[in-house]
Amino acid sequence: MAYPELKRELSDIDADAAIRLILEGTAAETGEGFFASLVKSLASVLGVAGAWVTEYLVEQRRLRAISFWFQRSYIPDYEYDIAGTPCEHVIQDACLVHFPDNVVDLFPEDPDLRSLGGVSYIGAPLFDADGTILGHLSALDTRPMPMEPRLEGLFRIFAARAAAELRRRYSELLVRQSQEKLARLVNSAMDAIVELDRDLKITTVNRSAASVFGCEAANMTGRCFAEFLEQQSAKKLAELARELTTRPPDRQSLWIPGGLQALRSDGEPFPAEASLARFEFGHSGFFTLILRNIHDQIEAERKLNSLTVESAYLKEEIEQIHNYREIVGQSPPMLSLFEEVRQVSPTDAAVLIYGETGTGKELVARAVHAGSRRADKPLIKVNCAAIPSALMESEFFGHERGAFTGATSKRVGRFALADGGTIFLDEIGELPVDLQAKLLRVLQEGELEPVGSSQTRKVDVRVIAATNRDLRQAIREGKFREDLYYRLSVFPLRVPPLRERGNDIELLAQAFARNFGQKTGVRVLPLSRDGLRRLRSYSWPGNVRELQNAIERAIITSRDGTLNLDAPLPVAPDSTSEPPPAVDGASRVLNARELRDLERDNLVRALESSGWRVSGPGGAARLLGMPASTLTSRIKALGIGRAQ
């Protein structure tokens, strides 16, 4: 149906009025509103039934109407395949196409032409700046539309205006897509990205920044970034920002040396690696600050270092691992000890191993651990006599960075290393009284606090202690806590001295000779009867350790495979004298005074042989096979002096 009141003779159409109508009808509109006004104005100016503007979907070869005005109303969601339509010629030929009459007969495969009552058609492509077809503008009438130069001119004016707006629309879409892509890129970054103005106030933050600082992005914007930094770091950032301002444009970026100490919104500090860059936007300068919370990284590195230390420690310990089945001994005291070890090992009871120096208390501790349910966990050894008292608490419980002078990094204590396993406290009698109370808390509560930390850590540790001191006497002297003693000695194990082990001396000597002979490649003959007599007649104040060192020295100085016992035992006993009988089957046992005299004489001989040097190469401690601290303690206890 035509609209005569809108229809004019084309020769009567005023081009200027048409242009003015386009401008007036679309000036206040953009986007969808612009195109709606444009097609309505086009239909009015040309006096046709309808007009529409489309966008071209290249891959589908379809046209989608942005706005379609027909018979005084808009047709929504109009989309169609261009095949067999007059619009196909517009797209394929990329030029203005005009069919003044009989358009239905010319395109019988186009079902919409007939349903719309189309008679005439005109269409023009809409080009992008590079010549790409973005869509097209069409007009359809229900009566013939003769070709007139003015018709084509007016239509081209409308098409040009539609193309300009479509290009603007696409450019705006590309900008939005680019901005959205950039926003997604920034927000998907794991690092915190903060944009600052010239006064270092926050203008924009990404999602990671809000997460890292524990604050909503909206609550961060507009605040001075110094609020999120410790004082020294805030000063550092301000100084670096001033420095960047003075640099040439191509050098306005830097890594922040040493990073920054940042603050979460709840005041919790964290270390951050950071970079800073400056850029100009408009007539203002801005800064881009990129931060990475490296607290977890530092903790991971510390943990790795701790594990490395633990691995090295355990590797060293593994090389020394023995169990009670490898402890040489068949004497009744040792068989009794083996049975006690078998009984206590499966439990979590605290064990106190006591005995003289060099009897093998550590081997017994390893045997207890090896037979326990914690055997697959570490056995951590601490020699209480070898650690300076000032560092003992740190050694036991660890410390935080900066806890004391020299604490440049966090340290994991031995109790933490032993968590889930066993800790062996050797020479427990040397533990300072003030630390005994803290050890008691670990035993009672199963928790500790590293030096310089207020955080309590739970640990599950089985404690095995060893001593060569009389702890009951130490309790009477006020040097050892009685409550700690009872906590440690739930199951006491006495390791017998070598002089009480009878024929074990022979077994041990032969085992040591075999091992050292294999290591050194020296063929060693079995011990002679006289050699065995000399070994059995000696009191061995240094016990098994002294015997081990004596055999090693005898092998080193041996000739033709015969052990030279004159080196470790320079004073040979009188062959006519009767040797002290063994405990197993003995008719007499040496009393305490005789044992003390024998020990004293042996220590004096060792000191004289070493020129009264206690420790170090060639020292008496090395000769006797005992720790220098133990030898010093025995010298004081026996009242030995150089004058004697």
C-alpha positions in Angstrom: 0.0 0.0 0.0 1.4 3.4 -1.0 1.3 6.6 0.9 0.4 9.4 -1.5 0.6 12.1 1.2 4.4 11.3 1.5 5.0 10.7 -2.1 6.3 13.5 -4.2 7.6 13.9 -7.7 11.4 13.2 -7.4 12.0 16.4 -9.4 10.3 18.4 -6.6 12.5 17.0 -3.8 14.8 19.7 -2.4 18.2 18.2 -1.8 19.1 20.8 0.8 15.9 20.1 2.7 16.6 16.4 2.6 20.1 17.0 4.0 18.7 19.2 6.6 16.1 16.5 7.5 18.9 14.0 7.9 20.9 16.3 10.1 17.9 17.3 12.2 16.6 13.8 12.5 19.9 12.2 13.5 22.0 14.9 15.2 21.0 13.9 18.7 21.2 10.2 18.0 24.0 7.7 17.9 24.1 3.9 17.5 20.7 2.2 17.2 18.8 5.4 17.7 20.7 7.1 14.8 19.9 4.2 12.4 16.3 4.2 13.4 16.0 7.9 12.7 18.0 7.6 9.4 15.8 4.9 7.8 12.6 6.6 8.9 13.9 9.9 7.4 15.0 8.2 4.2 11.6 6.6 3.7 9.9 10.0 4.3 12.2 12.0 2.0 11.9 9.4 -0.9 8.2 8.8 -0.2 8.8 5.0 -0.2 7.1 2.2 1.8 10.2 1.3 3.7 14.0 1.5 4.2 16.5 -0.5 6.2 20.2 -0.5 7.1 22.1 -3.7 7.7 25.4 -5.1 8.8 27.0 -7.8 6.6 27.9 -11.2 8.2 30.6 -12.3 5.8 31.1 -15.9 6.8 27.3 -16.6 6.9 26.7 -14.5 3.8 23.7 -13.0 5.6 22.5 -9.4 6.3 21.2 -8.4 9.7 19.1 -5.3 9.9 20.3 -2.7 12.4 17.0 -0.9 11.8 14.1 -1.6 9.4 11.3 0.9 8.9 8.3 -0.3 6.8 4.8 1.0 6.5 5.1 3.4 9.4 6.5 0.9 11.9 9.8 -0.9 12.7 10.3 -4.5 12.0 12.5 -6.0 14.7 15.1 -8.8 14.4 15.1 -8.9 10.6 17.9 -11.1 9.2 18.1 -13.0 5.9 20.4 -14.9 3.5 21.4 -12.7 0.5 21.2 -15.5 -2.0 18.6 -14.8 -4.6 17.8 -11.3 -3.3 18.4 -7.9 -4.9 20.7 -7.2 -2.0 23.0 -9.9 -3.2 23.9 -7.7 -6.2 24.7 -4.8 -3.9 27.1 -6.9 -1.9 28.7 -8.8 -4.8 29.0 -5.9 -7.2 29.8 -3.4 -4.4 27.9 -0.6 -6.1 24.5 1.1 -6.0 21.8 -1.1 -7.5 18.4 0.1 -8.7 15.5 -2.0 -9.9 12.7 0.6 -10.8 9.9 -2.0 -11.4 9.0 -5.7 -11.4 11.5 -6.6 -8.7 9.3 -9.6 -7.6 9.6 -11.1 -11.0 13.3 -10.5 -11.2 13.9 -12.3 -7.9 11.3 -15.0 -7.6 13.4 -16.9 -5.0 13.1 -14.0 -2.5 10.0 -14.8 -0.4 10.0 -11.5 1.5 9.6 -9.3 -1.6 6.2 -10.8 -2.4 5.0 -10.7 1.2 6.0 -7.1 1.5 4.4 -6.2 -1.8 7.6 -5.0 -3.2 7.6 -3.5 -6.7 10.8 -1.4 -6.8 14.2 -1.5 -5.0 17.3 0.6 -4.5 20.3 -0.3 -2.4 23.9 0.9 -1.9 26.9 -0.8 -0.1 28.3 0.8 3.1 32.1 0.7 3.0 34.8 0.8 5.7 37.8 3.0 5.3 39.8 0.2 3.7 37.0 -0.7 1.2 35.6 -3.6 3.1 31.8 -3.8 2.9 30.3 -3.3 6.4 26.6 -3.6 5.3 24.2 -1.9 3.0 21.3 0.7 2.9 18.1 -0.3 1.0 14.7 1.2 0.2 11.7 -0.7 -1.1 8.5 0.7 -2.5 5.1 -0.9 -3.4 5.0 1.0 -6.7 7.6 1.8 -9.4 10.6 3.9 -8.6 11.8 5.6 -11.8 15.5 6.3 -12.1 16.2 10.0 -11.5 19.7 11.6 -11.0 18.3 13.4 -7.9 17.1 10.0 -6.5 20.5 8.5 -6.8 22.2 11.6 -5.3 19.9 11.7 -2.3 20.3 8.0 -1.7 24.0 8.3 -1.8 23.9 11.1 0.7 21.9 8.9 3.1 24.2 5.9 2.4 27.3 8.0 3.1 25.8 9.2 6.4 24.9 5.6 7.3 28.4 4.4 6.4 30.0 7.1 8.5 27.9 6.1 11.5 28.5 2.4 10.9 32.2 3.0 10.8 32.0 5.0 14.0 30.0 2.2 15.5 32.5 -0.4 14.5 35.4 1.8 15.7 33.7 2.2 19.0 33.1 -1.5 19.2 36.7 -2.2 18.5 37.8 0.3 21.1 35.4 -1.3 23.6 36.7 -4.8 22.7 40.2 -3.6 23.0 39.5 -2.0 26.4 37.7 -5.1 27.5 40.6 -7.3 26.3 43.1 -5.0 28.1 41.0 -5.0 31.3 40.8 -8.8 31.1 44.6 -9.0 30.5 45.2 -6.7 33.5 42.7 -8.4 35.7 44.0 -11.9 34.8 47.5 -11.0 35.8 48.7 -12.7 39.0 50.7 -9.6 39.9 49.1 -6.7 41.6 48.9 -3.7 39.1 48.2 -0.3 40.6 47.9 3.0 38.6 48.9 6.1 40.5 48.6 9.8 39.7 51.4 12.3 40.0 50.6 12.6 43.8 50.8 8.8 44.1 47.1 8.5 44.7 45.5 5.3 43.5 43.4 5.7 40.3 43.0 2.1 39.2 43.8 -1.3 40.6 43.4 -4.8 39.1 41.7 -7.7 40.7 45.0 -9.2 42.0 45.9 -5.9 43.7 42.5 -5.9 45.6 43.2 -9.5 46.6 46.8 -8.9 47.7 45.9 -5.9 49.8 42.7 -7.4 51.1 40.6 -4.4 50.1 37.9 -3.8 47.6 39.0 -1.9 44.5 36.5 0.8 45.0 37.8 1.3 48.6 41.4 1.7 47.3 40.7 4.2 44.5 41.5 7.8 45.5 43.6 6.8 48.6 47.3 7.7 48.9 49.3 4.5 48.2 51.5 5.3 51.1 48.7 4.0 53.3 49.6 0.5 52.0 53.3 0.7 52.6 55.6 0.8 55.6 57.1 4.2 56.3 60.5 3.5 54.8 59.0 1.9 51.7 56.7 4.8 51.2 59.7 7.2 51.2 61.5 4.9 48.8 58.6 4.9 46.4 58.2 8.7 46.5 62.0 9.2 45.8 61.9 6.8 42.9 58.8 8.5 41.4 60.6 11.8 41.6 63.6 10.3 39.9 61.5 8.9 37.0 60.0 12.3 36.4 63.5 13.7 35.6 64.4 10.9 33.2 64.0 10.9 29.4 60.7 9.4 28.2 62.4 6.2 27.0 63.9 5.5 30.4 61.0 6.1 32.7 60.8 2.6 34.2 62.8 0.7 36.8 62.9 -2.3 39.1 62.6 -1.2 42.7 65.8 -2.4 44.4 65.1 -4.5 47.5 61.4 -4.4 46.8 58.9 -2.8 49.1 57.4 -3.8 52.5 53.7 -3.5 51.8 50.7 -3.6 54.2 47.4 -5.3 53.8 44.3 -3.4 54.8 44.3 -5.3 58.1 47.9 -4.0 58.8 49.6 -7.3 58.1 53.0 -6.7 56.4 54.3 -8.6 53.5 57.4 -8.3 51.3 56.9 -7.5 47.6 59.0 -7.4 44.5 58.0 -4.3 42.5 58.6 -2.3 39.4 57.6 1.3 38.6 57.0 3.0 35.3 55.8 6.5 34.4 53.7 7.5 31.4 51.9 10.7 30.1 48.2 10.7 29.4 46.7 14.0 28.2 48.6 16.7 30.1 49.1 14.6 33.2 51.7 12.1 34.4 50.8 8.7 35.8 52.7 5.8 37.3 52.2 2.0 36.9 53.3 0.0 39.9 53.5 -3.7 39.6 53.9 -5.8 42.8 54.3 -9.4 43.6 53.8 -10.8 47.1 56.9 -12.9 47.7 56.0 -14.0 51.2 55.2 -17.5 50.1 58.2 -17.5 47.8 60.5 -16.6 50.7 58.8 -19.1 52.9 59.2 -21.7 50.2 62.9 -20.8 49.8 63.4 -21.0 53.6 61.6 -24.3 53.6 63.8 -25.6 50.8 66.9 -24.4 52.6 65.6 -26.1 55.8 64.9 -29.3 53.8 68.3 -29.1 52.3 69.9 -28.8 55.7 67.7 -31.6 57.0 68.6 -33.7 54.0 72.3 -33.2 54.5 71.9 -33.9 58.2 69.9 -37.0 57.6 72.4 -38.2 54.9 75.2 -37.8 57.4 73.1 -39.6 60.0 72.1 -42.4 57.7 75.8 -43.2 57.1 76.1 -43.9 60.8 72.8 -45.8 61.3 73.0 -49.1 63.2 70.5 -51.2 65.1 70.8 -53.3 68.1 71.3 -56.4 65.9 74.5 -54.9 64.7 75.8 -54.1 68.1 78.5 -56.6 68.9 78.0 -58.3 72.2 77.2 -61.7 73.7 77.8 -61.0 77.4 74.9 -61.3 79.8 74.8 -57.5 80.5 74.5 -56.9 76.7 71.9 -59.6 76.2 69.9 -58.0 79.0 70.2 -54.6 77.4 69.0 -56.0 74.0 65.9 -57.4 75.7 65.1 -54.1 77.3 65.6 -52.3 73.9 63.2 -54.8 72.3 60.5 -54.1 75.0 60.6 -50.3 75.0 61.2 -49.6 71.2 57.6 -50.0 70.0 56.3 -47.6 72.6 56.5 -43.8 72.7 58.0 -43.8 76.2 60.8 -41.4 76.9 64.1 -43.3 77.3 67.1 -42.2 79.4 70.3 -44.0 78.4 73.1 -43.8 80.9 76.5 -45.2 81.1 80.2 -44.2 80.9 81.7 -42.3 78.0 82.3 -44.4 74.9 80.0 -47.3 75.8 77.8 -46.8 72.7 74.8 -44.9 74.1 74.1 -43.4 70.6 74.0 -46.9 69.1 71.4 -47.9 71.7 69.4 -44.8 70.9 69.4 -45.6 67.2 68.3 -49.2 68.0 65.4 -47.9 70.0 64.3 -45.6 67.2 64.8 -48.3 64.5 62.4 -50.6 66.4 59.8 -48.0 66.9 56.7 -47.0 64.8 58.7 -43.8 64.0 61.5 -45.7 62.2 60.5 -44.2 58.9 60.8 -40.7 60.3 64.1 -38.9 61.2 66.2 -39.4 64.2 67.6 -36.0 65.0 70.7 -35.9 67.3 71.6 -32.9 69.5 74.9 -33.0 71.5 74.0 -30.7 74.4 77.7 -30.4 75.4 78.8 -29.2 72.0 76.4 -26.2 71.6 77.2 -22.9 73.2 74.6 -22.1 75.9 73.8 -18.8 74.1 72.7 -20.6 71.0 71.2 -23.7 72.5 67.6 -22.4 72.6 67.8 -21.5 69.0 69.3 -24.9 68.1 66.5 -26.6 70.0 63.5 -24.5 69.0 64.7 -22.4 66.0 64.4 -18.6 65.6 62.8 -15.9 63.5 64.7 -13.6 61.3 66.1 -10.7 63.4 65.4 -12.5 66.7 68.9 -11.6 67.8 72.2 -10.2 66.4 73.3 -12.4 63.6 69.9 -14.0 63.0 69.8 -12.9 59.3 67.3 -15.6 58.3 64.7 -17.9 59.8 66.0 -21.2 61.3 64.2 -24.4 61.9 65.0 -25.9 65.2 65.9 -29.6 65.9 62.6 -30.3 67.6 60.8 -29.1 64.4 63.0 -31.2 62.3 62.2 -34.2 64.4 58.4 -33.7 64.3 56.8 -37.1 63.8 60.1 -38.8 64.6 62.7 -39.0 67.4 65.1 -36.6 69.0 68.2 -37.9 70.7 69.5 -35.5 73.4 73.1 -36.6 74.0 74.8 -35.5 77.2 71.6 -34.2 78.6 73.3 -33.5 81.9 75.1 -30.5 80.3 71.8 -28.7 79.5 71.5 -25.3 81.2 68.9 -25.1 84.0 66.9 -22.3 82.3 66.5 -24.3 79.1 65.5 -27.4 81.1 62.2 -25.7 81.9 61.5 -25.0 78.2 62.4 -28.6 77.4 60.0 -29.8 80.1 57.2 -27.8 78.4 57.8 -29.5 75.1 57.7 -32.9 76.8 54.5 -32.0 78.7 52.5 -30.0 76.2 54.1 -31.0 72.9 54.5 -27.3 71.8 57.3 -24.8 71.4 57.9 -21.2 70.5 60.9 -20.3 68.2 63.1 -17.5 69.5 61.6 -14.1 68.5 58.2 -15.6 67.7 54.9 -15.3 69.6 53.4 -18.2 67.7 53.2 -21.6 69.3 54.0 -24.7 67.2 52.7 -28.2 68.0 55.2 -31.0 67.6 55.0 -34.8 68.1 58.5 -35.9 69.1 59.7 -38.9 71.0 62.6 -38.0 73.3 65.6 -40.2 74.0 68.2 -38.8 76.3 71.7 -40.0 77.2 74.2 -39.0 79.9 77.4 -40.1 81.5 76.7 -38.0 84.6 74.9 -39.0 87.8 71.7 -37.0 87.4 70.5 -37.7 90.9 73.6 -36.1 92.2 73.1 -33.2 89.8 69.6 -32.8 91.2 70.9 -32.6 94.8 73.4 -30.0 93.6 70.6 -27.9 92.0 72.1 -28.4 88.5 69.2 -30.6 87.1 65.5 -30.3 87.5 63.9 -33.3 89.3 60.7 -33.0 87.3 62.6 -33.1 84.0 64.6 -36.1 85.2 61.4 -38.1 85.9 60.0 -37.0 82.5 63.1 -38.3 80.7 63.7 -41.5 82.7 60.3 -43.2 82.1 62.3 -46.2 80.8 66.0 -46.0 81.9 68.6 -48.1 80.0 72.0 -48.7 81.4 74.8 -49.4 78.9 77.5 -51.5 80.7 81.1 -50.4 80.5 83.5 -52.5 78.5 85.2 -53.9 81.6 81.9 -55.6 82.6 81.4 -57.2 79.2 84.0 -60.0 79.5 84.6 -61.8 76.2 82.9 -58.9 74.3 86.3 -57.2 74.3 87.7 -60.0 72.1 84.6 -59.9 69.8 84.8 -56.2 69.4 88.5 -56.1 68.8 88.3 -58.7 66.1 85.4 -56.9 64.5 87.2 -53.5 64.5 90.4 -55.2 63.2 88.4 -56.8 60.3 86.7 -53.5 59.4 89.8 -51.3 59.5 91.8 -53.9 57.7 89.3 -53.9 54.8 89.3 -50.1 54.7 93.1 -49.8 54.6 93.8 -52.9 52.6 96.0 -54.3 55.4 95.9 -58.1 56.0 95.5 -58.6 59.7 96.3 -61.8 61.5 94.0 -62.9 64.3 94.9 -61.6 67.7 97.4 -63.7 69.7 96.7 -65.1 73.1 99.1 -62.5 74.6 97.3 -59.7 72.7 94.0 -60.8 74.0 95.4 -61.0 77.5 96.7 -57.5 77.2 93.4 -56.2 75.9 91.4 -57.9 78.7 93.8 -56.7 81.4 93.4 -53.1 80.5 90.6 -51.2 82.3 89.4 -49.3 79.2 88.1 -46.1 80.8 87.2 -44.8 77.3 85.2 -48.0 76.8 84.3 -49.2 73.3 85.4 -46.0 71.6 88.8 -46.2 73.2 89.1 -49.9 72.1 88.1 -48.9 68.5 90.7 -46.2 68.4 93.3 -48.5 69.9 92.7 -51.2 67.3 92.8 -48.7 64.5 96.1 -47.3 65.7 97.4 -50.9 66.2 96.6 -51.7 62.5 98.3 -48.5 61.3 101.5 -49.4 63.1 101.3 -53.1 62.4 104.0 -55.1 60.8 103.4 -58.3 58.6 99.7 -58.3 59.7 100.5 -58.5 63.4 98.8 -55.8 65.5 101.1 -53.5 67.3 99.4 -53.1 70.7 102.5 -51.3 72.1 101.3 -48.1 70.4 97.8 -47.8 72.0 99.0 -49.7 75.1 102.5 -48.4 75.7 102.9 -49.8 79.2 102.6 -53.6 79.0 101.4 -55.3 82.0 103.6 -57.8 83.8 103.2 -61.2 82.1 103.6 -62.9 85.4 100.8 -61.0 87.1 97.4 -62.3 87.1 95.0 -60.3 84.9 91.8 -58.9 86.5 89.1 -61.5 86.0 86.1 -60.9 83.8 82.8 -60.1 85.4 81.1 -63.1 83.8 82.7 -65.9 85.7 85.0 -63.6 87.8 86.1 -64.4 91.3 86.7 -60.7 92.1 85.3 -57.4 90.8 87.3 -54.2 91.0 85.9 -51.7 93.5 85.1 -48.1 92.7 88.4 -46.8 94.1 90.5 -49.2 92.0 88.5 -48.3 88.9 89.0 -44.5 89.6 92.7 -45.1 90.1 92.9 -47.0 86.8 91.0 -44.3 85.0 93.2 -41.6 86.4 96.4 -43.4 85.5 95.2 -43.9 82.0 94.2 -40.2 81.5 97.6 -39.1 82.9 99.4 -41.4 80.4 97.4 -40.0 77.5 98.0 -36.4 78.6 101.7 -37.0 79.0 101.8 -38.7 75.5 100.1 -35.6 74.0 102.2 -33.1 75.8 99.2 -32.2 78.0 97.2 -31.1 74.9 93.5 -32.0 75.5 91.8 -31.3 72.1 92.8 -31.1 68.5 95.1 -33.3 66.4 97.4 -35.3 68.6 95.4 -34.3 71.7 94.6 -36.6 74.5 90.9 -36.6 73.7 91.6 -37.9 70.2 94.0 -40.5 71.6 91.4 -41.7 74.1 88.5 -41.5 71.6 86.3 -39.3 73.7 84.9 -35.7 73.3 87.3 -33.0 74.6 84.5 -31.7 76.8 84.1 -35.1 78.5 87.9 -35.4 79.0 88.0 -31.9 80.5 85.2 -32.8 82.9 86.9 -36.0 83.9 90.3 -34.2 84.5 88.5 -31.8 86.9 86.6 -34.6 88.6 89.8 -36.7 89.2 91.8 -33.7 90.2 94.5 -34.2 87.5 97.1 -31.5 87.0 100.2 -31.0 85.0 102.4 -31.1 88.1 101.3 -34.6 88.7 
